[in-house]
Amino acid sequence: MKLVAGIDAGTQSIKVVVYDPQSRQLVASASAALELISGEDGSREQEAAWWVDAVRSCFSRIDPALRGQVAALAVSGQQHGFVPVDADGNVLAPAKLWCDTSTSAECGEIMDAVGGVARCIELAGNPILAGYTASKLPWTRKHRPEVYAQLAKILLPHDYLNFWLTGEYFCEYGDASGTGWLDVRTRTWSKELLRATDPQRDLGACLPPLVDAGATFPIAAAIADELGLPREAVVAAGGGDNMMAAFGTGAVVPGKLSMSLGTSGTLFAYSDTPVVDPAGAWAAFCSSSGGWLPLICTMNCTVATESIARLFGFSTREGDARIAASEPGAAGLTFLPFLNGERTPDLPLGKGVLAGMDMHNLGEANLYRAAMEGATYSLKYGFDAFVAGGMRFDAIVLTGGGANSAAWRQMVADIFNLPVEVPKQGEGAAFGAALQALWALGHAQGDATPVADVVAAHLGTDPALGAQPDASRHAAYAKAYRRFLDHLSAVRPLYAA
């Protein structure tokens, strides 16, 4: 029996799952929490060593007999981060993360250097948005010049963990899309955007080589021994967390819309061709399965509900009771949950706004509902862009921590007026990484089964967790959503970059 493992390196934790392809069962899982370094300037950072320590901790809690049967593993990593590494492979500074908005000014500087937003989209398919890796380089040059002087390799979080596992530098197209430098149409680094980021230095020489989705690499013997894995195990290319969640939700064929309710919120769907919006209404990313993955990302999702729950001293596990004690529209409360700035809508300097308070609606149930609604309305704002661009969907496949809430699943169905499906395997990104490892292992062994067939064979939904939209609630949410859009229009000038 051969097992596969998936590692999900998220913002809040590292998760490891071990999957048995024969029995179609997860046979082990473990997680370890991560800290976050936050600054008032919008900086959000983590030490790369924390990820490594957490991976070690997770594997140490998995039965050695199972670890010894792992034939392949893959990493799902939070996108857009920047891990600066010197010529000897040493990390030079804390990694700036996807939710770091301290480099917002540098986004504009890079785009101005190539001729503006439209030219940037023409060159790469995407603008340089807050949090994208590209903006972190000029910020580092300005604020950490000693780090920039020693910089030899530019790695994403996923790339760094792969380097630790294999001793080799490589990057795959899906995760590379989130740097802002990859021309998603041609799947090549844009030399013009690299020059715009730093005209005095060849940043291309610092980037790892790009590899295909089916690539595999031998695990370093010392790391295999340390983790209790076979020395013959291989490390698949893996990918960004959204790309791996696409495997874990079945978004490797056209027509499926996946939604992840995690620290960030995302909407994504597979395409056989590049899907670029001239105005940059969505991220025109590559997939990690050979195609493309148009994607909407919000920077505040479960962050919003967790913040309100913490304020009132209860756990989000108790949140559904608060939703049940309130009505759609939160009795007139509107929450713009831009606690980390925001990418969709594009307000990197945005702040959270609570509006519509009166003597009757200011209670914890309405506030918690307003936070959940606000996070969902931000995703609806992005969904509207997809629809305006001609995309059509029959259902939403839901994953992420928020998908554990029956109230949130129903809210999504009601707001989007679409049925909601939930995969049997709840850890979408970690499970998706395991499926990517399974497919890549077969690919390396000469199995020509298409990736979509491999995913379909191992993915199922749980009917008990699905939700159907309710017409009356949809009407109530539609009214509250219009109110959300009105307040968004009102505050845009206050938080313009």
Disulfide bonds with the S-S distance in Angstrom:
none
